[in-house]
Amino acid sequence: STVQKARKAIVGNELSPRQIEQAMGKALKTKFDIEATFRTVQLGQGMDQGDMNINAFYSWADDEDGDTAIELEFMFSAADKKLTIGKEGWEFLMNATVAALQHELLHQNQFRLRGFKHQKDFTKFSSEIPKVMKAQKYLGNDDEIEAFALNISRELVSFYGKDGALNKLRNIKSIKPNESVNMFAYLAAFGYDTKHTVIKKLLRKIVLFINKR
């Protein structure tokens, strides 16, 4: 409902990336202590013309000092000087914003509850490939497991409904990127091993979040 406050200012209007970021930031700041920024990405560096994406960050150090600790970075293609976002584009932007904000708010809650202490690093690697080890270290952290489980629960419920999402978890290898990009990332990082400790932890958290809806 907070993100929806930006809808009227954005949908159907020709706006620059900065104006879109400003409208989203204005809406979000009515309820959340966040900083909104924007960045343009050159063609060939992961974004095509017309693409939008969001990076999100939480700084435990800023939070401990009482400063604004969550940043949402709205990303656009450098080829787009102006954009007119329709209903479909708005749905993507809204859902991506909500997912990113939920993820970082959960991290904030995790750190605050334990007095800003860090979780132990993940060390039980199942691969010696540096790129895979990097992904496993990040995704295998207990904080990230919980935060991504929240994102995945939202993705699956949006795609299948609550009962359908729970049923889909009986065969997680069948989940496609368009159904849950984050579930797909976990499966890829841990070799589609459904018995891996990380995947088991993730599934328990996903079921917990789905059942709370």
RAJOVEN-V284139 format. One record per residue. N is the residue number from 1. RES is the residue in one small letter. SS is DSSP state (H for helix, E for strand, - for the rest). PSI is psi in radians with two decimals (* if undefined). Layout:
n;res;ss;psi
N;RES;SS;PSI
N;RES;SS;PSI
//
This chain:
n;res;ss;psi
1;s;-;-0.57
2;t;-;-0.77
3;v;H;-0.63
4;q;H;-0.32
5;k;H;-0.33
6;a;H;-0.14
7;r;H;-0.86
8;k;H;-0.64
9;a;H;-0.33
10;i;H;-0.90
11;v;-;2.20
12;g;-;-0.04
13;n;-;2.50
14;e;E;1.96
15;l;E;2.69
16;s;-;2.80
17;p;H;-0.73
18;r;H;-0.71
19;q;H;-0.62
20;i;H;-0.81
21;e;H;-0.73
22;q;H;-0.69
23;a;H;-0.72
24;m;H;-0.76
25;g;H;-0.73
26;k;H;-0.75
27;a;H;-0.81
28;l;H;-0.64
29;k;-;-0.15
30;t;-;-0.30
31;k;-;-0.53
32;f;-;2.54
33;d;-;1.52
34;i;E;2.84
35;e;E;2.25
36;a;E;2.31
37;t;E;3.01
38;f;E;2.73
39;r;E;2.47
40;t;E;2.51
41;v;E;2.29
42;q;-;2.59
43;l;-;2.46
44;g;-;-0.04
45;q;-;0.56
46;g;-;-0.07
47;m;-;2.34
48;d;-;2.94
49;q;-;2.33
50;g;-;-0.16
51;d;-;2.64
52;m;E;2.63
53;n;E;3.01
54;i;E;2.29
55;n;E;2.56
56;a;E;2.55
57;f;E;2.53
58;y;E;2.27
59;s;-;1.88
60;w;H;-0.57
61;a;H;-0.77
62;d;H;-0.69
63;d;H;-0.75
64;e;H;-0.54
65;d;-;-0.06
66;g;-;0.23
67;d;-;2.91
68;t;-;2.19
69;a;-;-0.17
70;i;E;2.26
71;e;E;2.31
72;l;E;2.10
73;e;E;1.94
74;f;E;2.18
75;m;E;2.40
76;f;E;2.82
77;s;E;2.42
78;a;-;-0.32
79;a;-;-0.26
80;d;-;1.75
81;k;-;-0.56
82;k;-;2.56
83;l;E;2.52
84;t;E;1.90
85;i;-;2.13
86;g;-;-2.92
87;k;H;-0.74
88;e;H;-0.75
89;g;H;-0.64
90;w;H;-0.73
91;e;H;-0.74
92;f;H;-0.85
93;l;H;-0.75
94;m;H;-0.86
95;n;H;-0.69
96;a;H;-0.67
97;t;H;-0.80
98;v;H;-0.78
99;a;H;-0.78
100;a;H;-0.74
101;l;H;-0.75
102;q;H;-0.74
103;h;H;-0.82
104;e;H;-0.59
105;l;H;-0.62
106;l;H;-0.72
107;h;H;-0.72
108;q;H;-0.77
109;n;H;-0.70
110;q;H;-0.87
111;f;H;-0.68
112;r;H;-0.69
113;l;H;-0.51
114;r;-;0.44
115;g;-;0.61
116;f;-;0.39
117;k;-;2.61
118;h;-;2.60
119;q;-;2.76
120;k;-;2.54
121;d;-;2.57
122;f;-;2.31
123;t;-;-0.12
124;k;-;1.27
125;f;-;2.54
126;s;-;0.24
127;s;-;2.70
128;e;-;0.09
129;i;-;2.10
130;p;H;-0.77
131;k;H;-0.70
132;v;H;-0.71
133;m;H;-0.67
134;k;H;-0.77
135;a;H;-0.73
136;q;H;-0.68
137;k;H;-0.72
138;y;H;-0.93
139;l;H;-0.38
140;g;-;-0.15
141;n;-;2.38
142;d;H;-0.64
143;d;H;-0.76
144;e;H;-0.63
145;i;H;-0.81
146;e;H;-0.75
147;a;H;-0.72
148;f;H;-0.52
149;a;H;-0.67
150;l;H;-0.80
151;n;H;-0.78
152;i;H;-0.71
153;s;H;-0.70
154;r;H;-0.74
155;e;H;-0.83
156;l;H;-0.70
157;v;H;-0.68
158;s;H;-0.60
159;f;H;-0.69
160;y;H;-0.20
161;g;H;2.91
162;k;H;-0.91
163;d;H;-0.70
164;g;H;-0.63
165;a;H;-0.78
166;l;H;-0.68
167;n;H;-0.67
168;k;H;-0.56
169;l;H;-0.19
170;r;H;-0.34
171;n;H;1.25
172;i;H;-0.38
173;k;H;-0.30
174;s;H;-0.10
175;i;-;2.22
176;k;-;2.77
177;p;-;-0.64
178;n;-;-0.28
179;e;-;-0.72
180;s;-;1.71
181;v;H;-0.54
182;n;H;-0.65
183;m;H;-0.73
184;f;H;-0.69
185;a;H;-0.72
186;y;H;-0.78
187;l;H;-0.75
188;a;H;-0.73
189;a;H;-0.55
190;f;-;0.50
191;g;-;0.51
192;y;-;0.50
193;d;-;1.71
194;t;-;-0.20
195;k;-;0.00
196;h;-;2.47
197;t;H;-0.73
198;v;H;-0.79
199;i;H;-0.68
200;k;H;-0.77
201;k;H;-0.76
202;l;H;-0.82
203;l;H;-0.72
204;r;H;-0.74
205;k;H;-0.69
206;i;H;-0.82
207;v;H;-0.72
208;l;H;-0.82
209;f;H;-0.68
210;i;H;-0.75
211;n;H;-0.36
212;k;-;-0.18
213;r;-;*
//
